[in-house]
Amino acid sequence: MKAVSNRVKEEAEFEDLLDAYQQRIFQLAQRMVIDADDAADITQEVFVKVWQKRDQFKGDSAIFTWIYRIATNHCLEFLRKKKKRGFLRFTDYEETLKKKLESPSYFDGDEYQRILHQAVLTLPEKQRVVFQLKYFDELKYEEIARITDTSEGALKASYHHAVKKIEAYAKNVLNQ
């Protein structure tokens, strides 16, 4: 009987995790992979993995950081698989993502927000992740360092370079 009660308690705790982080993980995934259906699938897969690996969480960091790390890695792996499959050349895939951003069904923000999101797609993988976690999720460098397993100094440099590239992209687009 005690095993059943522990199981019920674990499931309730998992439901609390879902309530607390599911929307944020979905938003992270959607920013990274653009497509809402893919982001929903990734979100579900992330929480399945969280449930399966819950015994491996050591408490060295906040549960939020651990889940974000799993989600970020899962998104990056998803993008790498797209590239490896040869379904599309990766640059073609990025063009497809840019077109989705232009669709009114995806994006209802102003033109500057659309340009920002398009610019983010042009960033190298590491800079894209750092920029998204810092700018959109407003995480501290310390948290991003734990998520990405990168030094804070390297993250600050990546973020700085990302911002400069985004500014250059926006200037170029707006001057056309």
N, C-alpha and C positions, 0 to 999 in steps of 0.2 A: 504494500500500500504506500510505503514511503517513496518508492521509485516513481509511482504515478504522481504523487504530489510534487516531487522534484521536477518531473517532466512538465507538469502544468505551470509551475513557477518559471521554468526556463522559457516556455512558450509565451508566457505573459511578459517576461523581460524582453523577449525578441519582438513582440508586438510594440512594446515601448520604444525599442530601437527603430523600428519601422516608422512609427509615428514621428519620432524626433528627426530622422535623417533621410527618409525616403525621398522627399521632395528636393532636398539639397543635392542628393546624389543624382537624381534625375536631371536636375538643372546642370550640374557639372557634366554629365554624360552628353546632354544635348548640346552644350556649348562646344564640346570636344568633337562629337561625331555629326552634329547638325540634325540628322534625321531623327524625328521624334519616335518612330517605331524602333529604330536601332537603340536609341537612348532608353526606351522602356524595357527592351530586352536586356540591355546591359545592367540596368538598375535591378531587375529581377535576378539576374545571374550573380550580381555582387552580393545581394542579400542571401542568396542560397549559399554562396561561398562563406559569408560571415557566419551563417548558422552552422555550416559544416566544420568550420575552423575555430569556432567559439572557444574550444578548449585550449587553443594555441595562443589566445590573447593573454599576454603576460602582465598587462597593466603598466608597462614601461612608459606608455604614453596614454593620452586620453583615448577613449573608445572612438570618439569622433575622428581623431587622427588616424587610427588604425583602419577604420572604414574608408576614409578618404584615400588612404594609400592603396587599399584594395581596388577601389573604384578607378582611381587614376591609372593604375597599372592595367586594369581590365580595358579601359578605353584605349590606351596606347597599344595594347595587344590587338584589340579589334582593328585599329587603323593599320597596324603592321600586317595583319592577315589580309586585309583588303588589298594592300600593296602586293603582297606575295602571291596571292591567288592569280594575279594577272588578269583578273576580271576587267580591270581598267588600269591603265598606267596611273600611278599615284597622282600625277599632275592633272590627269583627266578627272580623277575622283575629286580632287580639290575644286576643280571647275564645276563639277556637279554640285558640290556642297555650296559653292558661291551662288549658283543659280537657285538653289533651295532658299538661300537667304533672301533672295530677291522676290520670292513668292509671297504674295499677301497672306497666304494661309500660314506661313511660318512666322513672318515678321511684321509687326504692326507699329514698330517704333519709327522715329524720325530718320531722315537720310543720314545724319551723322552717326547714329547707332549702327545703321546698316554698314556704313563704311568701316567703322571700328571692327565689326564682326568679320567683314571681308578681309581686313588687314590682318587680323589675328590668324586667319587661315593661311596666310603667307609665311608665318613664322616657322622656324625650325621647331621640331618636336619639343625640345627642352624649354625653349623660350616660350612656346605656346602654353605649356603646362604652368610654368612659373607665372606668366602674365595672368592667366585665367584664375589661378588660385589667389594671387595677390590682388588683382584689380576687381574681379567679379565677386569672389568669395570673401574678400577683405581679410584674408588670413595673415598672420604675422609671419615674418621670415622664419622664426623659430619653428612654427607649426609646419610650414612648407618644407623646411629642412628635414623634419621627421618623416613627412609624407614621401618626399622624393629621395631621401637618403643622400642629401647634398649639403655642402657647407653653406652657411648663411652668406659668406662673402661671394661665393660662386652664384648664389641665387640673386644677390643684389646686382651683380654684373649682368646676369641673364635678363633680369627685369629691365635694367637700364638699356641694354641693347634692343630688347623687344619694344620698349617705348619709342626709341629713336626710329626703328623700322616702321612702326605704326604711324608715327608722325610723318615720315617721308612718304609712306603710301597714301595717307590722307591728303597731304599737300599735292601730290601728283594727281590724284583723282579729282580733287576740288578745282585744280587749275586747268583741267581738260575742257 
